[in-house]
Amino acid sequence: MTDTLSDNTIHLVKATVPALQEHGLAITKRMYERMFRNEEIRDLFNQSHHGETGSQPKALASAILAYAQNIDNLGALAPSVERIAQKHVGLNILPEHYPHVAEALLGAIKDVLGDAATDEILTAWGEAYWFLAHVLIGREKAIYTSLSTAPGGWNGWRNFRIESKQRESEVITSFVLRPEDGRPVLLHKPGQYLTFWIEVPGQHPLKRNYSISSAPNGETYRISVKREPQGIAST
């Protein structure tokens, strides 16, 4: 991978800004349709963000547009890149998942834009995608390493059991979670959350994020939710 994008790629990607402003949401919706044909890839994502509201396709459309608009000033995207990397780590996104996204994105651009998506445009977007992908992969690797080497840390999915629960109100219940392996858990900071993989019989796996509502003690996590979680958590 090169350290910079070529001038031709920058020019061509910026030239697609008007098309992305008009068709960006259609492209991202089509991209997810293509990706979710693969059940393994589909189950990586929180499907509640792909329902009627379509919050995830909308967010991605905005992110792709911002990338195209700032392709010649990537420093402006640093905060967004950090947020994406943190979310990816929560969902256990790995380098081997990125080719699936590339294929789906470029295919969606072609599907939606038709003849306007020339080979030259697709090549430019392919270069732009992989440039950003390698930035994300590098940052995510650093986060994974930091988490796995910290006391009580881990990577990937870890089994937790519900040790106790307490009804806080008519709609809120708190759950104390302890890891099944009996080992310590990572001390958390205020505002941090856990990502849960929730197995529901007869349904696709669910992904949900819950903020931790207890002080860090190195042994358990306490979360307060509106419905009972069942499953395993990822950092």
RASULRA-V781525 format. One record per residue. N is the residue number from 1. RES is the residue in one letter. OMEGA is omega in whole degrees, -180 to 180 (none if undefined). D_CENTER is the distance of its C-alpha to the mean C-alpha in whole Angstrom. Layout:
n,res,omega,d_center
N,RES,OMEGA,D_CENTER
N,RES,OMEGA,D_CENTER
This chain:
n,res,omega,d_center
1,M,178,23
2,T,-180,25
3,D,-180,24
4,T,175,25
5,L,178,24
6,S,178,27
7,D,-180,29
8,N,178,29
9,T,178,26
10,I,180,25
11,H,-177,28
12,L,179,27
13,V,178,23
14,K,180,25
15,A,180,27
16,T,-178,25
17,V,179,24
18,P,179,26
19,A,179,25
20,L,177,21
21,Q,-178,23
22,E,-170,24
23,H,-175,22
24,G,-179,19
25,L,177,18
26,A,180,20
27,I,-177,18
28,T,176,14
29,K,178,16
30,R,179,18
31,M,180,15
32,Y,176,13
33,E,180,16
34,R,-178,17
35,M,-172,14
36,F,169,14
37,R,177,18
38,N,-175,17
39,E,-180,16
40,E,178,15
41,I,179,12
42,R,-175,12
43,D,175,12
44,L,-169,8
45,F,174,7
46,N,-174,9
47,Q,177,12
48,S,178,13
49,H,-178,11
50,H,-180,13
51,G,-176,16
52,E,-178,19
53,T,178,17
54,G,-176,15
55,S,-178,13
56,Q,175,9
57,P,179,12
58,K,-180,14
59,A,180,11
60,L,177,10
61,A,178,14
62,S,-179,15
63,A,179,12
64,I,178,14
65,L,179,17
66,A,178,17
67,Y,180,17
68,A,-178,20
69,Q,-176,22
70,N,-176,21
71,I,178,21
72,D,179,24
73,N,-170,23
74,L,178,20
75,G,180,21
76,A,-177,20
77,L,-175,16
78,A,179,16
79,P,179,15
80,S,179,12
81,V,179,11
82,E,179,11
83,R,180,9
84,I,-180,6
85,A,179,7
86,Q,178,8
87,K,179,4
88,H,179,4
89,V,177,7
90,G,-180,7
91,L,-180,6
92,N,175,8
93,I,-175,7
94,L,-178,10
95,P,-178,13
96,E,178,14
97,H,-174,11
98,Y,178,11
99,P,178,15
100,H,179,14
101,V,180,12
102,A,-179,15
103,E,-178,17
104,A,-179,16
105,L,-179,15
106,L,177,19
107,G,180,20
108,A,177,19
109,I,179,21
110,K,-179,24
111,D,-174,24
112,V,-176,24
113,L,177,26
114,G,-176,28
115,D,179,31
116,A,177,29
117,A,-179,27
118,T,177,29
119,D,-180,29
120,E,178,29
121,I,-179,26
122,L,177,24
123,T,179,25
124,A,179,24
125,W,175,20
126,G,178,20
127,E,-180,21
128,A,180,19
129,Y,-175,16
130,W,174,16
131,F,180,18
132,L,-180,14
133,A,-180,13
134,H,173,15
135,V,180,15
136,L,-180,11
137,I,179,12
138,G,179,15
139,R,180,13
140,E,177,11
141,K,180,14
142,A,179,16
143,I,178,14
144,Y,-179,14
145,T,179,18
146,S,-180,18
147,L,-175,17
148,S,-177,19
149,T,178,22
150,A,177,22
151,P,-180,25
152,G,-178,23
153,G,177,20
154,W,172,18
155,N,177,15
156,G,-176,14
157,W,-177,15
158,R,-178,18
159,N,174,21
160,F,174,22
161,R,177,25
162,I,-179,26
163,E,179,29
164,S,176,30
165,K,-178,29
166,Q,178,31
167,R,-179,31
168,E,179,31
169,S,179,31
170,E,-176,32
171,V,-177,28
172,I,174,27
173,T,177,27
174,S,179,26
175,F,173,25
176,V,-175,26
177,L,178,24
178,R,-179,25
179,P,-179,24
180,E,-179,26
181,D,176,27
182,G,-178,28
183,R,-180,27
184,P,175,26
185,V,-178,23
186,L,174,21
187,L,-176,23
188,H,177,20
189,K,179,20
190,P,178,21
191,G,179,18
192,Q,-176,16
193,Y,174,14
194,L,174,13
195,T,-177,11
196,F,168,13
197,W,-173,14
198,I,179,17
199,E,178,19
200,V,-178,21
201,P,177,24
202,G,180,24
203,Q,172,21
204,H,177,18
205,P,178,16
206,L,173,14
207,K,179,11
208,R,176,12
209,N,178,12
210,Y,176,15
211,S,179,17
212,I,-173,19
213,S,179,23
214,S,172,25
215,A,-180,26
216,P,178,25
217,N,177,28
218,G,-177,26
219,E,-176,27
220,T,170,25
221,Y,176,22
222,R,179,23
223,I,178,21
224,S,-173,23
225,V,180,21
226,K,175,23
227,R,-172,23
228,E,178,23
229,P,174,20
230,Q,179,21
231,G,-175,19
232,I,-172,17
233,A,175,15
234,S,174,13
235,T,none,13
